[in-house]
Amino acid sequence: MAKITYIEHSGKVHIVEVANGMTVMEGARDNNIPGIEADCGGACACSTCHVYVDASWVEKVPAKDDMETDMLDFAYEPDEKLSRLTCQMKVTADLEGLIVKMPEKQI
């Protein structure tokens, strides 16, 4: 399990425990956290689970693959360094304390 902090665009904070092996998107979905729509269910086909990883975590999370990078082009106001698709981030003990911030909206 890893505690992950989800911060809504409004600033409201949600801290939840997410089981190892799940994705950061599934953690948001299963805990009813608004701001991550995940329309494609985690298939990396829609960009509606876009978040900004806190700057202190950019070097700690696994690197984006080409498919995620391409899909981020469709996200709302992507940031080259901070933007990630939560469906592509598998939870491990290494993500204990991860902080993600939701964009103003999902496209």
Secondary structure as UniProt FT lines:
FT   STRAND          2..7
FT   TURN            9..10
FT   STRAND          13..18
FT   TURN            20..21
FT   HELIX           24..30
FT   TURN            31..32
FT   TURN            34..35
FT   TURN            39..40
FT   TURN            48..49
FT   STRAND          50..53
FT   HELIX           55..57
FT   TURN            58..60
FT   HELIX           66..72
FT   TURN            73..74
FT   TURN            80..82
FT   STRAND          83..85
FT   HELIX           86..88
FT   HELIX           93..95
FT   TURN            96..97
FT   STRAND          99..101
//
